[in-house]
């Protein structure tokens, strides 16, 4: 099997039909950077997690050789990339083609040129060919994403399931976000902002050349911040550190990532006390990860407010429409009255692979029911213990 299989060439009588290939080689995928980023800019729903830097770096850290399946749709006349589906063949009892990015990626999607509607149909046709032997399982699809076009065009068995919930705010400076709150809550938010300024917490946007070192500091602070407490274990692994450093360095060069360091004014000896990573695309900005020195907690600096001000400033300054707090419904996010937006899971199959689709859909429903029951039990325990509902 070649590294880039041709699924369909345009018929001799139709030189305008797009040509479709499947890239199976990591080096060839890496070489797509320029074409991929050009397409990313022509797909209005693309998030930072569909950038070539993020996806190719993820594959280097997490991919399994021989399983890459990146579907490419090109203009037959000039070779311009019109659509792309970054997929890989995931291991397991049920064959499935899933999006690159895995569990560390908050939004999953394909890319389709907004000005070439025929590209979506060509991409759907290519996926239908691949679905003869595997289910197409697209996780964490944001409402309005390009993948919804594939779902609408699909003629075989399909399912749409709920996935993670993301919290979203309008991309406005933090003072304006505070103005959206009820008077008492807005007053508390502004008091937290004044406290940050009184303690002399000073931000500095890290130049692209210094980003790798800043990401290493972020991960070190993140590890110290969560020492002895529950933490996402993957964030402490070497492969995650290699992926993040590599991806963010490239994304910072193209304006798709901003790393901010914080120091205490007049305390040169202590050095950096916090580092924030914000990921950006033309219409969406999201705070992805941070690390903070425990000294900020001892100073009673509200870290969530500090980070939101930084992320909101980046979003407003670059004209993004949405400030995403990304996945999770943690109580501190609700303080700013964000809108909960549910991602979707889109399952696509052919008739011969339909049983695998029903199996994956049923398993997903069982997991969600179990998670809901655990959440309800936790709420009941808190209520009985006098902890209230967290409001």
QUIJONOR-V303307 format. One record per helix or strand of 2 or more residues. SS is the DSSP state (a for helix, b for strand). FROM is the first residue (numbers start at 1). TO is the last residue. If there is no record, write none. Layout:
BEGIN
ss:SS from:FROM to:TO
ss:SS from:FROM to:TO
END
This chain:
BEGIN
ss:b from:4 to:8
ss:b from:19 to:23
ss:a from:26 to:30
ss:a from:33 to:41
ss:a from:48 to:50
ss:a from:52 to:62
ss:b from:68 to:74
ss:b from:81 to:90
ss:b from:96 to:99
ss:a from:102 to:104
ss:b from:111 to:112
ss:a from:118 to:130
ss:b from:135 to:141
ss:a from:147 to:153
ss:b from:158 to:170
ss:a from:174 to:179
ss:a from:183 to:198
ss:b from:201 to:205
ss:a from:208 to:225
ss:a from:233 to:236
ss:a from:238 to:253
ss:b from:257 to:264
ss:b from:272 to:281
ss:b from:284 to:292
ss:a from:294 to:298
ss:a from:303 to:318
ss:b from:322 to:327
ss:a from:331 to:334
ss:b from:339 to:348
ss:a from:351 to:384
END
